Every structure is written in C-alpha cells, then in structure tokens.
Amino acid sequence: MNSHIYDVISQKEVDLLKIVKYISVESIKKIYYHFTVDGLHTEKKTFNGSEVLFIRCEKEMNLPKELKHPLTSQA
C-alpha cells in the first residue's frame, strides 16, 4: 500500500520526520509527498502539471528547479 501526503497545515512549525514516523507502518511501502520536502532524503521525480504558483515579492527570487508547491496553495 502507498500513502499520499498533499500538505501539512499548522499554526506552529511542524517536524515532518515525526509525522512520517507516526504514519509509517509495515503495510505502507511508499509515501508520496505532493510538495517539496526539506530535510528528508527523498527520491525526486519531475511532475508536469498545469498548476500555477503566483509569488509576489520585491526582490528577485530563485526557486529550486524541483520545487513543488502544495495542492492547497494552488491558484
């Protein structure tokens, strides 16, 4: 069985590793993150979707090539 995490929403900083350990059971073979995960060793695969992320900032911003924004932040 596979598990999908589309987003993690909290008013406080979240330790994603704790969440992964909590949901990791023997029956789950893979966890698919539908957003960019910082601090975890993950296999990255390119996703080509039609989603758009709008960012308004005063200075130029260089985003990682592998950036995937959460489903809940799509315009």
PECOR-V714685 format. One record per backbone hydrogen bond with DSSP energy under -0.5 kcal/mol. NH is the residue of the N-H (numbers start at 1). CO is the residue of the C=O. E is the energy in kcal/mol with one decimal. If there is no record, write none. Layout:
BEGIN
nh->NH co->CO e->E
nh->NH co->CO e->E
END
This chain:
BEGIN
nh->3 co->30 e->-2.6
nh->5 co->32 e->-3.0
nh->6 co->4 e->-0.5
nh->10 co->8 e->-0.5
nh->16 co->14 e->-1.0
nh->18 co->15 e->-0.8
nh->19 co->15 e->-1.3
nh->20 co->16 e->-2.6
nh->21 co->17 e->-2.4
nh->22 co->18 e->-2.0
nh->23 co->19 e->-2.2
nh->24 co->20 e->-1.3
nh->25 co->23 e->-0.8
nh->28 co->25 e->-1.5
nh->29 co->1 e->-3.4
nh->29 co->27 e->-0.6
nh->30 co->1 e->-0.8
nh->32 co->3 e->-3.2
nh->33 co->31 e->-0.6
nh->34 co->5 e->-2.7
nh->34 co->32 e->-0.5
nh->36 co->68 e->-2.1
nh->38 co->36 e->-0.5
nh->42 co->40 e->-0.9
nh->48 co->46 e->-0.5
nh->49 co->47 e->-0.8
nh->54 co->52 e->-0.5
nh->55 co->53 e->-0.5
nh->57 co->55 e->-0.6
nh->63 co->61 e->-0.7
nh->67 co->64 e->-1.6
nh->71 co->6 e->-0.8
nh->73 co->70 e->-1.7
nh->74 co->71 e->-1.3
nh->75 co->52 e->-1.9
END
